[in-house]
Structures are given as structure tokens and as C-alpha cells.
Amino acid sequence: LKAPYTFGLSITALLVGKEDLKSRTLRYWLVQGERISALSGNWILTPVNGGTRIVHTIRLKPEVPPFLLPSFRSLHDSSLRENFKTLRQLMLASA
């Protein structure tokens, strides 16, 4: 992974996931990673009238110096928002 919030550094991570079809949930967590202390989250898919509501929750503890945390959080949050906008556009285009 190379994103703005990695400050130009390459990041690798090994995640494991568990899908629960009954609750339409996918949970994931970090097994091993570089520059990441902790990472976990989930995706929850809920049928709604005319489509599917997707909720993504992420918990991330990067290995960055404390003075860089505000910049990291800002870049990470804006990057996630942009990625989800793109994902939404792709999903709507294929509908």
C-alpha cells in the first residue's frame, strides 16, 4: 500500500478475515504488518429499499512519531472519504 497518509513509505500488512453470512458482516484484523501497531475493523451490509447500505468501521494504530499523528489522521480520513466516493460511483455505474 502506498497512500498519501503513509508519507511516501510502502506499507505491507497481512490481514485475516471472517465472514458471517447470517449477519452480513465481514470482520478483519491484523496478523502481521510493517509500520502498523494495530488494525482491525468490519464491514456490515444491510439491505435497504433500492440497494444496500454499507457501513465500514476501522481501528488503526500506526507506528508514527506522536508529532505526526494529527497529519496522519487528517490524510487518512480524507483518503478514506475519497476512496469511498470512488467505490460508490463504481457501484452506481454498474447498477
TORPA-4810 file (N, C-alpha, C, O; in nm, 3 decimals):
<nodes>
NODE_1_0.085_-0.118_0.000_0.000_0.000_0.000_0.089_0.123_0.000_0.186_0.130_0.075_L
NODE_2_0.056_0.219_-0.083_0.125_0.347_-0.084_0.018_0.454_-0.102_-0.035_0.472_-0.211_K
NODE_3_-0.013_0.522_0.005_-0.118_0.623_0.004_-0.060_0.751_0.064_0.046_0.748_0.127_A
NODE_4_-0.130_0.865_0.046_-0.077_0.991_0.099_-0.045_0.986_0.248_0.054_1.045_0.293_P
NODE_5_-0.126_0.915_0.324_-0.106_0.912_0.468_0.010_0.821_0.512_0.038_0.812_0.632_Y
NODE_6_0.076_0.755_0.417_0.195_0.675_0.454_0.323_0.756_0.439_0.433_0.703_0.457_T
NODE_7_0.308_0.885_0.405_0.422_0.975_0.391_0.524_0.922_0.290_0.644_0.939_0.308_F
NODE_8_0.474_0.856_0.184_0.560_0.805_0.078_0.624_0.671_0.107_0.697_0.619_0.023_G
NODE_9_0.597_0.613_0.222_0.654_0.483_0.258_0.564_0.370_0.211_0.442_0.383_0.212_L
NODE_10_0.624_0.260_0.169_0.546_0.141_0.135_0.507_0.070_0.265_0.587_0.059_0.358_S
NODE_11_0.386_0.022_0.269_0.334_-0.048_0.386_0.284_-0.185_0.339_0.213_-0.195_0.240_I
NODE_12_0.321_-0.288_0.411_0.263_-0.419_0.384_0.194_-0.468_0.510_0.238_-0.442_0.621_T
NODE_13_0.085_-0.540_0.490_0.009_-0.592_0.602_-0.058_-0.723_0.562_-0.104_-0.738_0.449_A
NODE_14_-0.061_-0.814_0.655_-0.131_-0.940_0.637_-0.252_-0.937_0.729_-0.239_-0.926_0.851_L
NODE_15_-0.370_-0.948_0.669_-0.495_-0.946_0.745_-0.563_-1.081_0.735_-0.546_-1.154_0.637_L
NODE_16_-0.638_-1.113_0.836_-0.724_-1.231_0.829_-0.868_-1.180_0.843_-0.894_-1.084_0.916_V
NODE_17_-0.959_-1.244_0.773_-1.098_-1.201_0.777_-1.191_-1.315_0.810_-1.161_-1.432_0.784_G
NODE_18_-1.304_-1.280_0.867_-1.407_-1.380_0.899_-1.541_-1.325_0.853_-1.584_-1.217_0.895_K
NODE_19_-1.606_-1.401_0.766_-1.734_-1.361_0.711_-1.846_-1.431_0.786_-1.838_-1.551_0.812_E
NODE_20_-1.950_-1.357_0.820_-2.069_-1.413_0.882_-2.186_-1.383_0.789_-2.239_-1.272_0.787_D
NODE_21_-2.227_-1.484_0.713_-2.333_-1.463_0.614_-2.467_-1.427_0.679_-2.545_-1.351_0.622_L
NODE_22_-2.492_-1.483_0.797_-2.619_-1.458_0.864_-2.634_-1.310_0.900_-2.741_-1.251_0.881_K
NODE_23_-2.527_-1.250_0.953_-2.534_-1.109_0.992_-2.482_-1.015_0.883_-2.481_-0.894_0.900_S
NODE_24_-2.440_-1.074_0.769_-2.386_-0.997_0.656_-2.272_-0.907_0.700_-2.268_-0.788_0.670_R
NODE_25_-2.180_-0.968_0.773_-2.068_-0.895_0.831_-1.936_-0.960_0.790_-1.926_-1.083_0.786_T
NODE_26_-1.838_-0.877_0.762_-1.702_-0.924_0.740_-1.613_-0.852_0.840_-1.604_-0.730_0.839_L
NODE_27_-1.549_-0.929_0.927_-1.456_-0.873_1.026_-1.314_-0.905_0.981_-1.289_-1.011_0.924_R
NODE_28_-1.222_-0.814_1.009_-1.082_-0.839_0.974_-0.992_-0.784_1.083_-1.029_-0.694_1.159_Y
NODE_29_-0.872_-0.840_1.090_-0.774_-0.793_1.188_-0.634_-0.824_1.138_-0.613_-0.912_1.054_W
NODE_30_-0.540_-0.750_1.192_-0.401_-0.758_1.152_-0.334_-0.882_1.210_-0.346_-0.910_1.329_L
NODE_31_-0.265_-0.956_1.124_-0.182_-1.068_1.167_-0.038_-1.021_1.177_0.033_-1.050_1.274_V
NODE_32_0.004_-0.949_1.074_0.141_-0.901_1.068_0.145_-0.779_0.979_0.078_-0.775_0.876_Q
NODE_33_0.224_-0.680_1.017_0.234_-0.562_0.933_0.355_-0.477_0.965_0.411_-0.483_1.075_G
NODE_34_0.394_-0.400_0.866_0.504_-0.305_0.884_0.445_-0.169_0.914_0.349_-0.126_0.849_E
NODE_35_0.501_-0.100_1.012_0.462_0.035_1.048_0.318_0.046_1.097_0.259_0.154_1.096_R
NODE_36_0.260_-0.067_1.141_0.124_-0.069_1.194_0.127_-0.145_1.326_0.168_-0.261_1.330_I
NODE_37_0.084_-0.079_1.435_0.079_-0.147_1.565_-0.047_-0.231_1.578_-0.043_-0.342_1.632_S
NODE_38_-0.159_-0.178_1.528_-0.286_-0.249_1.540_-0.378_-0.206_1.426_-0.379_-0.089_1.386_A
NODE_39_-0.455_-0.300_1.375_-0.550_-0.273_1.269_-0.661_-0.377_1.277_-0.634_-0.497_1.278_L
NODE_40_-0.784_-0.331_1.283_-0.899_-0.422_1.279_-1.019_-0.342_1.232_-1.018_-0.218_1.231_S
NODE_41_-1.121_-0.413_1.195_-1.242_-0.345_1.151_-1.346_-0.442_1.101_-1.331_-0.564_1.111_G
NODE_42_-1.453_-0.386_1.045_-1.558_-0.469_0.989_-1.636_-0.393_0.883_-1.636_-0.270_0.878_N
NODE_43_-1.701_-0.470_0.801_-1.795_-0.422_0.700_-1.930_-0.485_0.735_-1.938_-0.605_0.761_W
NODE_44_-2.035_-0.404_0.736_-2.169_-0.455_0.761_-2.256_-0.413_0.642_-2.265_-0.295_0.610_I
NODE_45_-2.319_-0.510_0.578_-2.406_-0.486_0.464_-2.551_-0.505_0.507_-2.587_-0.610_0.561_L
NODE_46_-2.633_-0.405_0.483_-2.774_-0.410_0.521_-2.860_-0.378_0.400_-2.846_-0.272_0.340_T
NODE_47_-2.951_-0.470_0.364_-3.042_-0.440_0.252_-3.133_-0.323_0.289_-3.188_-0.319_0.399_P
NODE_48_-3.146_-0.230_0.198_-3.239_-0.118_0.214_-3.319_-0.105_0.085_-3.283_-0.163_-0.018_V
NODE_49_-3.426_-0.030_0.092_-3.510_-0.012_-0.026_-3.427_0.043_-0.141_-3.374_0.154_-0.133_N
NODE_50_-3.414_-0.034_-0.248_-3.343_0.010_-0.366_-3.193_-0.012_-0.364_-3.123_0.036_-0.453_G
NODE_51_-3.142_-0.085_-0.265_-2.997_-0.107_-0.265_-2.945_-0.171_-0.138_-3.015_-0.247_-0.071_G
NODE_52_-2.822_-0.139_-0.108_-2.755_-0.196_0.008_-2.681_-0.084_0.082_-2.610_-0.005_0.020_T
NODE_53_-2.698_-0.079_0.212_-2.623_0.016_0.295_-2.498_-0.054_0.343_-2.505_-0.166_0.395_R
NODE_54_-2.383_0.011_0.325_-2.255_-0.046_0.366_-2.196_0.043_0.475_-2.180_0.163_0.457_I
NODE_55_-2.164_-0.018_0.589_-2.100_0.054_0.699_-1.964_-0.010_0.721_-1.952_-0.131_0.737_V
NODE_56_-1.861_0.074_0.722_-1.725_0.027_0.744_-1.671_0.092_0.871_-1.678_0.214_0.887_H
NODE_57_-1.619_0.010_0.959_-1.556_0.058_1.083_-1.412_0.012_1.081_-1.383_-0.104_1.051_T
NODE_58_-1.321_0.103_1.113_-1.179_0.069_1.114_-1.115_0.123_1.241_-1.144_0.234_1.284_I
NODE_59_-1.028_0.043_1.299_-0.946_0.084_1.413_-0.801_0.065_1.371_-0.759_-0.046_1.339_R
NODE_60_-0.726_0.173_1.371_-0.590_0.170_1.320_-0.497_0.245_1.415_-0.524_0.359_1.454_L
NODE_61_-0.388_0.179_1.451_-0.285_0.244_1.533_-0.155_0.235_1.454_-0.089_0.132_1.452_K
NODE_62_-0.118_0.347_1.388_0.003_0.345_1.307_0.127_0.360_1.394_0.121_0.412_1.506_P
NODE_63_0.238_0.315_1.342_0.366_0.336_1.409_0.430_0.461_1.349_0.515_0.453_1.260_E
NODE_64_0.387_0.577_1.398_0.444_0.704_1.356_0.476_0.784_1.481_0.414_0.766_1.585_V
NODE_65_0.572_0.872_1.471_0.604_0.957_1.587_0.481_1.038_1.628_0.402_1.079_1.543_P
NODE_66_0.463_1.062_1.757_0.344_1.134_1.805_0.319_1.268_1.736_0.204_1.306_1.714_P
NODE_67_0.425_1.340_1.701_0.404_1.470_1.638_0.345_1.458_1.497_0.293_1.557_1.444_F
NODE_68_0.352_1.340_1.435_0.294_1.319_1.302_0.150_1.268_1.306_0.083_1.265_1.203_L
NODE_69_0.102_1.228_1.424_-0.033_1.170_1.432_-0.143_1.262_1.378_-0.228_1.214_1.303_L
NODE_70_-0.145_1.392_1.411_-0.251_1.477_1.354_-0.248_1.479_1.201_-0.354_1.473_1.137_P
NODE_71_-0.131_1.488_1.142_-0.120_1.487_0.996_-0.164_1.352_0.940_-0.236_1.346_0.840_S
NODE_72_-0.122_1.245_1.005_-0.160_1.111_0.961_-0.312_1.098_0.962_-0.371_1.055_0.862_F
NODE_73_-0.375_1.135_1.073_-0.521_1.120_1.084_-0.594_1.201_0.977_-0.689_1.152_0.915_R
NODE_74_-0.551_1.323_0.955_-0.614_1.407_0.855_-0.601_1.347_0.715_-0.699_1.339_0.641_S
NODE_75_-0.480_1.305_0.679_-0.458_1.245_0.547_-0.533_1.112_0.533_-0.590_1.084_0.427_L
NODE_76_-0.533_1.032_0.638_-0.601_0.903_0.635_-0.751_0.922_0.617_-0.812_0.855_0.533_H
NODE_77_-0.810_1.013_0.695_-0.954_1.035_0.686_-0.996_1.087_0.549_-1.095_1.041_0.493_D
NODE_78_-0.922_1.183_0.495_-0.958_1.236_0.364_-0.939_1.131_0.255_-1.017_1.125_0.160_S
NODE_79_-0.836_1.048_0.268_-0.813_0.941_0.171_-0.927_0.839_0.175_-0.974_0.794_0.070_S
NODE_80_-0.971_0.803_0.295_-1.084_0.709_0.306_-1.210_0.766_0.243_-1.281_0.696_0.170_L
NODE_81_-1.238_0.893_0.270_-1.357_0.955_0.211_-1.351_0.950_0.059_-1.450_0.916_-0.006_R
NODE_82_-1.237_0.984_0.001_-1.222_0.982_-0.144_-1.237_0.841_-0.200_-1.301_0.820_-0.303_E
NODE_83_-1.177_0.744_-0.132_-1.187_0.604_-0.177_-1.332_0.556_-0.175_-1.375_0.486_-0.266_N
NODE_84_-1.407_0.594_-0.072_-1.546_0.551_-0.065_-1.633_0.623_-0.168_-1.728_0.565_-0.219_F
NODE_85_-1.602_0.748_-0.199_-1.674_0.817_-0.306_-1.652_0.746_-0.438_-1.746_0.726_-0.515_K
NODE_86_-1.528_0.708_-0.465_-1.495_0.637_-0.588_-1.566_0.502_-0.592_-1.623_0.464_-0.694_T
NODE_87_-1.563_0.429_-0.481_-1.631_0.299_-0.473_-1.780_0.315_-0.499_-1.840_0.235_-0.572_L
NODE_88_-1.841_0.416_-0.441_-1.984_0.441_-0.460_-2.015_0.468_-0.608_-2.111_0.415_-0.662_R
NODE_89_-1.933_0.552_-0.671_-1.954_0.583_-0.812_-1.943_0.458_-0.898_-2.023_0.438_-0.989_Q
NODE_90_-1.845_0.374_-0.870_-1.829_0.249_-0.946_-1.948_0.158_-0.928_-1.996_0.097_-1.023_L
NODE_91_-1.997_0.148_-0.803_-2.111_0.061_-0.776_-2.238_0.114_-0.844_-2.317_0.036_-0.897_M
NODE_92_-2.257_0.245_-0.842_-2.376_0.302_-0.906_-2.369_0.290_-1.058_-2.471_0.271_-1.124_L
NODE_93_-2.249_0.300_-1.113_-2.232_0.290_-1.258_-2.263_0.150_-1.310_-2.309_0.133_-1.423_A
NODE_94_-2.238_0.050_-1.227_-2.261_-0.089_-1.271_-2.404_-0.135_-1.241_-2.441_-0.246_-1.278_S
NODE_95_-2.483_-0.052_-1.176_-2.621_-0.092_-1.140_-2.714_-0.081_-1.258_-2.833_-0.110_-1.246_A
</nodes>
